[in-house]
Amino acid sequence: MKKTLEFKAHDGEIEDIALGPDNKVVTAGRDFQCCVWQRDQLVTGLHWNENLPGIPDKAYRYQACRDSGTFLGLGTVTGSVAIHIAFSLQRLYYVKEAHGIVVTDVAFVPESQRGRELLAGNEAALLSVAVDSRCKLHLLPSRRSLPIWLLLLLCAGLIVAAILLLQFAFPGFL
């Protein structure tokens, strides 16, 4: 093996590292940060004080991370588990102290035939393993969205209602 790239990702040790699509790398460090990298360039990072206001900076530390391409799964030293959108780091799912102690690893259920059966209509499924000798399955419910035809129908109805309201308010408008 040849080293192709070297850069300082964290202050101190790296707890976990995960390779994602498009040559992105996710790192969780002992410096209380989780970072998404494109080669040696920081794409974005998570900090507890930004994502959970009111919690002291050093209260939590990321322990394990995984980049499914769409989602980022995280486990902490306090046993909490979170799922974020990979590109924006918006938190979609969080369970405080899902485990009694340190989450040692997380893994997304693969998008295979068997994996889709486990999802059962959910958007993602994350397995977490902890020092408490438990493995837990975390299901991210599918986010609801309106079909495009319904959105267009609502827009057309809004336009008709606005025209009728203007006609009523100002007779002879049309």
PyMOL commands that set and color helices and strands:
alter all, ss='L'
color gray80, all
select helices_A, chain A and resi 21-23+48-51+113-119+148-169
alter helices_A, ss='H'
color red, helices_A
select strands_A, chain A and resi 14-19+24-29+33-38+41-47+62-67+71-76+81-85+91-95+103-108+124-130+135-140
alter strands_A, ss='S'
color yellow, strands_A
deselect
rebuild
show_as cartoon
